[in-house]
Amino acid sequence: MVLLEFAMSPTGQGESLSAQVARVLDVIDKSGVPYQLTPMGTILEGEWDEVMAVVTACFRTLQAECPRIGMNLKMDWRAGTESRLRSKIARVEEHLGRKLRT
């Protein structure tokens, strides 16, 4: 199972990128892959081919209108585990003995 966090930054599109972010989030949301939106990117959870297909679809969506795209991507693959999108946070909270403000 893969946890993948990424952010795409099209250049030459003006100061605000909310329209491009909305198009990318539409692709992600329609994919059916579990995800978590953050202010600085999006985290996907799934099998390798599944999450990479979503990242590729997001890139293709922006590529159609953007001459240059930067991307930050980091991932964690772990055999045999599921639902780490929430369980990793829950485990840390368990160690602390309290809920975190997430």
N, CA, C and O atoms as a MOPAC input file, in Angstrom:
PM7 MOZYME 1SCF
protein

 N      0.84700 1    -1.17500 1     0.00000 1
 C      0.00000 1     0.00000 1     0.00000 1
 C      0.89400 1     1.24100 1     0.00000 1
 O      1.92200 1     1.27400 1     0.67600 1
 N      0.50100 1     2.23200 1    -0.74400 1
 C      1.27400 1     3.45500 1    -0.90500 1
 C      0.53400 1     4.63400 1    -0.27800 1
 O     -0.66900 1     4.80300 1    -0.47300 1
 N      1.26600 1     5.43800 1     0.47000 1
 C      0.82900 1     6.78300 1     0.82900 1
 C      1.67100 1     7.71000 1    -0.02500 1
 O      2.90000 1     7.64700 1     0.01300 1
 N      1.02600 1     8.56400 1    -0.78900 1
 C      1.72900 1     9.44400 1    -1.70600 1
 C      1.22500 1    10.85900 1    -1.49500 1
 O      0.02400 1    11.11500 1    -1.57700 1
 N      2.13600 1    11.77300 1    -1.22600 1
 C      1.77700 1    13.18200 1    -1.08800 1
 C      2.38200 1    13.93800 1    -2.25600 1
 O      3.56100 1    13.77300 1    -2.57200 1
 N      1.56300 1    14.77500 1    -2.90000 1
 C      2.08700 1    15.54500 1    -4.01700 1
 C      1.42300 1    16.91100 1    -4.11500 1
 O      0.32800 1    17.14100 1    -3.60100 1
 N      2.13200 1    17.80700 1    -4.79700 1
 C      1.61800 1    19.12700 1    -5.11700 1
 C      2.16100 1    19.50300 1    -6.48900 1
 O      3.35100 1    19.33900 1    -6.75900 1
 N      1.29500 1    20.00100 1    -7.34700 1
 C      1.69400 1    20.45200 1    -8.67700 1
 C      1.56700 1    21.96200 1    -8.74000 1
 O      0.59500 1    22.53700 1    -8.24900 1
 N      2.56500 1    22.60400 1    -9.35200 1
 C      2.58200 1    24.05600 1    -9.44900 1
 C      2.79300 1    24.47600 1   -10.89600 1
 O      3.92400 1    24.47500 1   -11.38200 1
 N      1.72600 1    24.83200 1   -11.58200 1
 C      1.90700 1    25.33800 1   -12.93600 1
 C      2.47800 1    26.75200 1   -12.88600 1
 O      2.05500 1    27.56300 1   -12.06100 1
 N      3.42000 1    27.04900 1   -13.75100 1
 C      3.98300 1    28.39400 1   -13.78300 1
 C      3.39800 1    29.15500 1   -14.96400 1
 O      2.91100 1    28.56300 1   -15.92700 1
 N      3.45700 1    30.47400 1   -14.86700 1
 C      2.94000 1    31.31200 1   -15.93600 1
 C      1.42700 1    31.40100 1   -15.94900 1
 O      0.83300 1    31.74200 1   -16.97200 1
 N      0.79800 1    31.09700 1   -14.82500 1
 C     -0.65800 1    31.09800 1   -14.74800 1
 C     -1.19000 1    32.19700 1   -13.83600 1
 O     -2.37400 1    32.19300 1   -13.49900 1
 N     -0.34400 1    33.13100 1   -13.43300 1
 C     -0.76600 1    34.19500 1   -12.53600 1
 C     -0.45900 1    33.85800 1   -11.09000 1
 O      0.11400 1    32.81200 1   -10.78400 1
 N     -0.85000 1    34.76300 1   -10.20900 1
 C     -0.52600 1    34.61500 1    -8.78700 1
 C     -1.37000 1    33.54800 1    -8.09700 1
 O     -0.84700 1    32.76300 1    -7.30700 1
 N     -2.65900 1    33.51200 1    -8.38400 1
 C     -3.54700 1    32.53200 1    -7.75500 1
 C     -3.63500 1    31.28300 1    -8.61800 1
 O     -3.78800 1    31.36000 1    -9.83700 1
 N     -3.53600 1    30.14000 1    -7.97100 1
 C     -3.61200 1    28.86000 1    -8.68900 1
 C     -4.86800 1    28.08000 1    -8.31600 1
 O     -4.95700 1    26.88800 1    -8.61000 1
 N     -5.83000 1    28.72000 1    -7.68200 1
 C     -7.01200 1    27.99700 1    -7.19200 1
 C     -7.81200 1    27.34400 1    -8.31600 1
 O     -8.38500 1    26.27400 1    -8.10700 1
 N     -7.86900 1    27.94600 1    -9.48600 1
 C     -8.60800 1    27.33300 1   -10.60100 1
 C     -7.93000 1    26.03100 1   -11.03900 1
 O     -8.60900 1    25.03900 1   -11.30500 1
 N     -6.60700 1    26.02900 1   -11.11400 1
 C     -5.87700 1    24.82100 1   -11.49400 1
 C     -5.98000 1    23.76200 1   -10.40000 1
 O     -6.13800 1    22.57700 1   -10.69500 1
 N     -5.88900 1    24.18300 1    -9.14200 1
 C     -6.03700 1    23.24700 1    -8.02300 1
 C     -7.41900 1    22.60600 1    -8.06800 1
 O     -7.54900 1    21.40500 1    -7.83100 1
 N     -8.43900 1    23.38100 1    -8.36400 1
 C     -9.80000 1    22.84100 1    -8.44700 1
 C     -9.90400 1    21.78000 1    -9.53600 1
 O    -10.55500 1    20.75500 1    -9.33400 1
 N     -9.27800 1    22.00600 1   -10.68000 1
 C     -9.32300 1    21.00400 1   -11.75900 1
 C     -8.62000 1    19.71100 1   -11.34300 1
 O     -9.10000 1    18.61400 1   -11.63100 1
 N     -7.48800 1    19.84900 1   -10.67000 1
 C     -6.75200 1    18.67600 1   -10.19600 1
 C     -7.56700 1    17.92500 1    -9.13300 1
 O     -7.64100 1    16.69600 1    -9.16200 1
 N     -8.17400 1    18.65900 1    -8.20400 1
 C     -8.97400 1    18.01700 1    -7.15400 1
 C    -10.20600 1    17.32600 1    -7.72800 1
 O    -10.66100 1    16.32300 1    -7.17900 1
 N    -10.74200 1    17.84000 1    -8.80400 1
 C    -11.86700 1    17.18400 1    -9.46800 1
 C    -11.43600 1    15.80500 1    -9.98500 1
 O    -12.16600 1    14.82400 1    -9.84700 1
 N    -10.24600 1    15.74900 1   -10.57600 1
 C     -9.70100 1    14.47100 1   -11.05800 1
 C     -9.51400 1    13.50900 1    -9.89200 1
 O     -9.90200 1    12.34300 1    -9.97300 1
 N     -8.92000 1    13.99900 1    -8.81200 1
 C     -8.65800 1    13.15400 1    -7.64400 1
 C     -9.96100 1    12.64600 1    -7.04100 1
 O    -10.10200 1    11.45200 1    -6.77400 1
 N    -10.90000 1    13.53600 1    -6.83100 1
 C    -12.16700 1    13.16700 1    -6.19400 1
 C    -12.93400 1    12.14100 1    -7.02700 1
 O    -13.51900 1    11.20700 1    -6.47800 1
 N    -12.93200 1    12.31000 1    -8.33300 1
 C    -13.64800 1    11.38100 1    -9.21500 1
 C    -12.93900 1    10.03300 1    -9.35700 1
 O    -13.54600 1     9.06000 1    -9.80400 1
 N    -11.66200 1     9.96800 1    -8.98000 1
 C    -10.88900 1     8.72600 1    -9.13300 1
 C    -11.36300 1     7.61600 1    -8.19300 1
 O    -11.21900 1     6.43200 1    -8.49900 1
 N    -11.92600 1     8.00300 1    -7.05600 1
 C    -12.33100 1     7.00900 1    -6.06000 1
 C    -11.21200 1     6.59600 1    -5.12200 1
 O    -11.44600 1     5.82300 1    -4.19300 1
 N    -10.00100 1     7.09300 1    -5.34100 1
 C     -8.86500 1     6.79300 1    -4.47400 1
 C     -9.03200 1     7.59600 1    -3.17800 1
 O     -9.33800 1     8.78800 1    -3.23200 1
 N     -8.83600 1     6.96300 1    -2.01900 1
 C     -8.89900 1     7.72300 1    -0.76900 1
 C     -7.83800 1     8.81900 1    -0.77500 1
 O     -6.69600 1     8.59200 1    -1.17400 1
 N     -8.23300 1    10.01500 1    -0.32500 1
 C     -7.29200 1    11.13700 1    -0.31300 1
 C     -7.58600 1    12.07600 1     0.84200 1
 O     -8.66200 1    12.05800 1     1.43900 1
 N     -6.58900 1    12.89400 1     1.13400 1
 C     -6.73100 1    13.94600 1     2.13200 1
 C     -6.12300 1    15.21000 1     1.54700 1
 O     -4.94300 1    15.23100 1     1.19900 1
 N     -6.91800 1    16.25400 1     1.44000 1
 C     -6.44700 1    17.54400 1     0.95800 1
 C     -5.82100 1    18.30300 1     2.11700 1
 O     -6.38400 1    18.35000 1     3.21100 1
 N     -4.65900 1    18.89700 1     1.87800 1
 C     -4.01100 1    19.75300 1     2.86600 1
 C     -3.76400 1    21.11000 1     2.20900 1
 O     -3.87500 1    21.22700 1     0.98800 1
 N     -3.43400 1    22.12700 1     2.98500 1
 C     -3.17000 1    23.43000 1     2.37900 1
 C     -1.96700 1    23.44700 1     1.42800 1
 O     -1.85400 1    24.34000 1     0.58800 1
 N     -1.07700 1    22.47100 1     1.55600 1
 C      0.14200 1    22.45900 1     0.75700 1
 C      0.22600 1    21.30900 1    -0.23700 1
 O      1.24800 1    21.15600 1    -0.90500 1
 N     -0.82000 1    20.49700 1    -0.35100 1
 C     -0.79500 1    19.37100 1    -1.27600 1
 C     -1.92800 1    18.42000 1    -0.99000 1
 O     -2.88000 1    18.75100 1    -0.28200 1
 N     -1.81300 1    17.23700 1    -1.54900 1
 C     -2.83400 1    16.21200 1    -1.38500 1
 C     -2.15600 1    14.87200 1    -1.13100 1
 O     -1.13400 1    14.55700 1    -1.74000 1
 N     -2.73300 1    14.09100 1    -0.22800 1
 C     -2.22000 1    12.76000 1     0.09300 1
 C     -3.17800 1    11.73700 1    -0.49000 1
 O     -4.38500 1    11.80300 1    -0.26100 1
 N     -2.63500 1    10.78900 1    -1.24600 1
 C     -3.40500 1     9.68800 1    -1.82300 1
 C     -3.01200 1     8.39800 1    -1.12300 1
 O     -1.88300 1     8.26000 1    -0.65200 1
 N     -3.94900 1     7.44700 1    -1.05400 1
 C     -3.65500 1     6.13700 1    -0.48400 1
 C     -4.20700 1     5.06200 1    -1.40000 1
 O     -5.37200 1     5.11200 1    -1.79500 1
 N     -3.37100 1     4.08800 1    -1.73900 1
 C     -3.82500 1     2.98300 1    -2.58200 1
 C     -2.66200 1     2.15600 1    -3.06500 1
 O     -1.53600 1     2.28800 1    -2.58400 1
 N     -2.94800 1     1.30900 1    -4.01800 1
 C     -1.90000 1     0.50500 1    -4.63300 1
 C     -1.08500 1     1.37700 1    -5.59300 1
 O     -1.56700 1     2.39500 1    -6.08900 1
 N      0.15200 1     0.95800 1    -5.84100 1
 C      1.10300 1     1.73200 1    -6.65500 1
 C      0.48200 1     2.20000 1    -7.97600 1
 O      0.44300 1     3.40100 1    -8.24500 1
 N      0.00200 1     1.27800 1    -8.79000 1
 C     -0.53100 1     1.63600 1   -10.11100 1
 C     -1.71900 1     2.58000 1    -9.99800 1
 O     -1.89100 1     3.47500 1   -10.82500 1
 N     -2.51700 1     2.38300 1    -8.99700 1
 C     -3.71700 1     3.18800 1    -8.77600 1
 C     -3.36600 1     4.64900 1    -8.46900 1
 O     -3.90300 1     5.56100 1    -9.09800 1
 N     -2.47200 1     4.87100 1    -7.51000 1
 C     -2.13000 1     6.24600 1    -7.14000 1
 C     -1.29500 1     6.93000 1    -8.22600 1
 O     -1.44500 1     8.13000 1    -8.45800 1
 N     -0.42400 1     6.18000 1    -8.88500 1
 C      0.36900 1     6.77600 1    -9.95900 1
 C     -0.51700 1     7.15500 1   -11.14500 1
 O     -0.24000 1     8.13900 1   -11.83100 1
 N     -1.57200 1     6.39100 1   -11.39200 1
 C     -2.51500 1     6.73500 1   -12.46300 1
 C     -3.22300 1     8.05200 1   -12.14200 1
 O     -3.47300 1     8.85200 1   -13.04300 1
 N     -3.54400 1     8.28200 1   -10.88000 1
 C     -4.19200 1     9.53800 1   -10.48400 1
 C     -3.22300 1    10.71200 1   -10.67000 1
 O     -3.60800 1    11.75400 1   -11.20000 1
 N     -1.98800 1    10.54900 1   -10.24300 1
 C     -0.99200 1    11.60900 1   -10.41500 1
 C     -0.81400 1    11.91700 1   -11.90100 1
 O     -0.75000 1    13.08400 1   -12.28800 1
 N     -0.73400 1    10.89100 1   -12.72700 1
 C     -0.59600 1    11.08500 1   -14.17400 1
 C     -1.80100 1    11.81700 1   -14.74800 1
 O     -1.64000 1    12.72300 1   -15.56600 1
 N     -2.99800 1    11.43900 1   -14.33400 1
 C     -4.21100 1    12.10700 1   -14.81900 1
 C     -4.22800 1    13.58100 1   -14.40500 1
 O     -4.65800 1    14.43600 1   -15.18000 1
 N     -3.77000 1    13.87700 1   -13.20500 1
 C     -3.69100 1    15.26400 1   -12.74800 1
 C     -2.70300 1    16.05200 1   -13.59600 1
 O     -2.98000 1    17.18300 1   -13.99800 1
 N     -1.55600 1    15.45100 1   -13.86300 1
 C     -0.55000 1    16.09600 1   -14.70400 1
 C     -1.10500 1    16.37200 1   -16.09600 1
 O     -0.93900 1    17.47200 1   -16.62300 1
 N     -1.75700 1    15.39100 1   -16.68900 1
 C     -2.31200 1    15.55300 1   -18.04000 1
 C     -3.36700 1    16.66200 1   -18.07700 1
 O     -3.47600 1    17.39100 1   -19.06300 1
 N     -4.13500 1    16.78300 1   -17.00600 1
 C     -5.14800 1    17.83800 1   -16.92600 1
 C     -4.49900 1    19.21700 1   -16.98000 1
 O     -4.97400 1    20.10000 1   -17.69400 1
 N     -3.42700 1    19.40300 1   -16.23400 1
 C     -2.73500 1    20.69300 1   -16.24300 1
 C     -1.91500 1    20.89900 1   -17.51300 1
 O     -1.81500 1    22.01900 1   -18.01600 1
 N     -1.33600 1    19.83300 1   -18.02600 1
 C     -0.47100 1    19.91500 1   -19.19800 1
 C     -1.21300 1    20.49700 1   -20.40200 1
 O     -0.60600 1    21.14900 1   -21.25200 1
 N     -2.49800 1    20.26500 1   -20.47300 1
 C     -3.29100 1    20.73900 1   -21.60600 1
 C     -3.30300 1    22.26900 1   -21.70300 1
 O     -3.52900 1    22.81500 1   -22.78300 1
 N     -3.06300 1    22.96100 1   -20.58900 1
 C     -3.13900 1    24.42000 1   -20.60400 1
 C     -1.92000 1    25.13100 1   -20.01700 1
 O     -1.84500 1    26.36000 1   -20.05500 1
 N     -0.98300 1    24.38600 1   -19.48400 1
 C      0.16400 1    25.00000 1   -18.80200 1
 C      1.45900 1    24.61500 1   -19.50700 1
 O      1.71000 1    23.43100 1   -19.73200 1
 N      2.29000 1    25.60500 1   -19.86000 1
 C      3.54200 1    25.29300 1   -20.54100 1
 C      4.63100 1    24.74700 1   -19.62700 1
 O      5.62700 1    24.19900 1   -20.09900 1
 N      4.44100 1    24.90000 1   -18.30400 1
 C      5.46100 1    24.40800 1   -17.37200 1
 C      4.78400 1    24.03700 1   -16.06000 1
 O      3.94500 1    24.77900 1   -15.54800 1
 N      5.16300 1    22.86800 1   -15.51800 1
 C      4.56900 1    22.37600 1   -14.27400 1
 C      5.68100 1    21.84700 1   -13.38100 1
 O      6.46900 1    20.99700 1   -13.79600 1
 N      5.74000 1    22.35100 1   -12.15600 1
 C      6.64900 1    21.80000 1   -11.15100 1
 C      5.85000 1    20.86300 1   -10.25300 1
 O      4.65600 1    21.07200 1   -10.03800 1
 N      6.50300 1    19.83700 1    -9.73200 1
 C      5.79200 1    18.91800 1    -8.85100 1
 C      6.70800 1    18.46500 1    -7.72400 1
 O      7.87400 1    18.13400 1    -7.93900 1
 N      6.15200 1    18.45800 1    -6.51900 1
 C      6.79700 1    17.83600 1    -5.36600 1
 C      6.02900 1    16.56500 1    -5.07900 1
 O      4.79900 1    16.57500 1    -5.02600 1
 N      6.74800 1    15.46900 1    -4.89400 1
 C      6.10900 1    14.18200 1    -4.66000 1
 C      6.94500 1    13.40400 1    -3.65400 1
 O      8.16500 1    13.30800 1    -3.78100 1
 N      6.27100 1    12.85300 1    -2.65800 1
 C      6.95700 1    11.93000 1    -1.74900 1
 C      6.00500 1    10.78700 1    -1.45800 1
 O      4.78600 1    10.95500 1    -1.45500 1
 N      6.58300 1     9.62500 1    -1.21400 1
 C      5.73300 1     8.46200 1    -0.97900 1
 C      6.36300 1     7.50700 1     0.00700 1
 O      7.57100 1     7.50200 1     0.24600 1
 N      5.47400 1     6.69000 1     0.57000 1
 C      5.87100 1     5.64500 1     1.50400 1
 C      5.11900 1     4.38800 1     1.09800 1
 O      3.89000 1     4.34700 1     1.15300 1
 N      5.85400 1     3.37000 1     0.69400 1
 C      5.24500 1     2.08500 1     0.34500 1
 C      5.50700 1     1.12200 1     1.48800 1
 O      6.62100 1     1.03900 1     2.00600 1
 N      4.47500 1     0.40000 1     1.87300 1
 C      4.62500 1    -0.60300 1     2.93000 1
 C      3.78900 1    -1.81800 1     2.55500 1
 O      2.59600 1    -1.70000 1     2.27500 1
 N      4.41700 1    -2.97500 1     2.55300 1
 C      3.73200 1    -4.21200 1     2.17500 1
 C      2.66000 1    -4.58000 1     3.19000 1
 O      2.87700 1    -4.51600 1     4.39900 1
 N      1.50700 1    -4.96300 1     2.67600 1
 C      0.48900 1    -5.58700 1     3.49900 1
 C     -0.31900 1    -4.71000 1     4.42200 1
 O     -1.10600 1    -5.23400 1     5.21100 1
 N     -0.16300 1    -3.39600 1     4.36400 1
 C     -0.94100 1    -2.56200 1     5.27400 1
 C     -2.01600 1    -1.80500 1     4.51100 1
 O     -1.90200 1    -1.56700 1     3.30800 1
 N     -3.04400 1    -1.43900 1     5.22700 1
 C     -4.12800 1    -0.67500 1     4.63600 1
 C     -4.52200 1     0.45400 1     5.56400 1
 O     -4.22000 1     0.42400 1     6.75700 1
 N     -5.19300 1     1.44400 1     5.01600 1
 C     -5.80600 1     2.52400 1     5.76900 1
 C     -4.82700 1     3.29600 1     6.65100 1
 O     -5.17100 1     3.65000 1     7.77800 1
 N     -3.63500 1     3.55900 1     6.17100 1
 C     -2.67100 1     4.33300 1     6.94600 1
 C     -2.95100 1     5.83200 1     6.88900 1
 O     -2.37900 1     6.60200 1     7.66000 1
 N     -3.82600 1     6.24200 1     5.98300 1
 C     -4.17000 1     7.64900 1     5.87400 1
 C     -4.66300 1     8.19000 1     7.20400 1
 O     -4.35600 1     9.32500 1     7.56800 1
 N     -5.41700 1     7.39400 1     7.92200 1
 C     -5.92800 1     7.79500 1     9.24200 1
 C     -5.18300 1     7.09100 1    10.38500 1
 O     -4.97700 1     7.67600 1    11.44800 1
 N     -4.78700 1     5.84600 1    10.16300 1
 C     -4.21900 1     5.06800 1    11.27000 1
 C     -2.86700 1     5.58800 1    11.75100 1
 O     -2.53400 1     5.42700 1    12.92600 1
 N     -2.08300 1     6.20900 1    10.87100 1
 C     -0.78900 1     6.74700 1    11.31200 1
 C     -0.99700 1     7.87100 1    12.32400 1
 O     -0.26300 1     7.97200 1    13.30600 1
 N     -1.98500 1     8.70000 1    12.08500 1
 C     -2.29700 1     9.78500 1    13.02100 1
 C     -2.84600 1     9.20400 1    14.32600 1
 O     -2.47000 1     9.63600 1    15.41500 1
 N     -3.73600 1     8.22100 1    14.20100 1
 C     -4.32900 1     7.59700 1    15.39000 1
 C     -3.25900 1     6.96800 1    16.26900 1
 O     -3.34600 1     7.03900 1    17.49500 1
 N     -2.26000 1     6.36000 1    15.66500 1
 C     -1.18600 1     5.71400 1    16.43800 1
 C     -0.37500 1     6.74200 1    17.23300 1
 O     -0.02700 1     6.50100 1    18.38900 1
 N     -0.07800 1     7.87500 1    16.61900 1
 C      0.64700 1     8.93900 1    17.32500 1
 C     -0.20500 1     9.47600 1    18.47700 1
 O      0.30600 1     9.71700 1    19.57100 1
 N     -1.50400 1     9.66200 1    18.22800 1
 C     -2.40500 1    10.13000 1    19.28200 1
 C     -2.47000 1     9.12900 1    20.43400 1
 O     -2.58600 1     9.51200 1    21.59800 1
 N     -2.39500 1     7.85600 1    20.09800 1
 C     -2.38900 1     6.81000 1    21.12200 1
 C     -1.16300 1     6.95700 1    22.02500 1
 O     -1.26700 1     6.84800 1    23.24700 1
 N     -0.01100 1     7.20400 1    21.42000 1
 C      1.21600 1     7.40300 1    22.20200 1
 C      1.11800 1     8.64200 1    23.08100 1
 O      1.62000 1     8.65300 1    24.20500 1
 N      0.47500 1     9.68200 1    22.57100 1
 C      0.32600 1    10.92700 1    23.33500 1
 C     -0.75900 1    10.83300 1    24.39200 1
 O     -0.72900 1    11.55800 1    25.38700 1
 N     -1.71400 1     9.94600 1    24.18200 1
 C     -2.83900 1     9.84200 1    25.10400 1
 C     -3.86500 1    10.95400 1    24.92100 1
 O     -4.64600 1    11.24700 1    25.82600 1
 N     -3.85300 1    11.57300 1    23.73300 1
 C     -4.82300 1    12.64300 1    23.45100 1
 C     -4.96600 1    12.83100 1    21.94600 1
 O     -4.12500 1    12.38700 1    21.16400 1
 N     -6.04000 1    13.49300 1    21.56400 1
 C     -6.27500 1    13.82500 1    20.15200 1
 C     -5.43100 1    15.03800 1    19.76900 1
 O     -5.22500 1    15.94600 1    20.57300 1
 N     -4.95500 1    15.03600 1    18.54500 1
 C     -4.22900 1    16.17900 1    18.00300 1
 C     -5.19800 1    17.08500 1    17.23300 1
 O     -6.25300 1    16.63200 1    16.78900 1
 N     -4.84900 1    18.32400 1    17.08100 1
 C     -5.65600 1    19.25700 1    16.29800 1
 C     -5.23000 1    19.10700 1    14.83600 1
 O     -4.30100 1    19.77800 1    14.38700 1
 N     -5.89900 1    18.24000 1    14.10600 1
 C     -5.55000 1    18.01500 1    12.70800 1
 C     -6.55500 1    18.66400 1    11.79100 1
 O     -6.42200 1    18.57900 1    10.57100 1

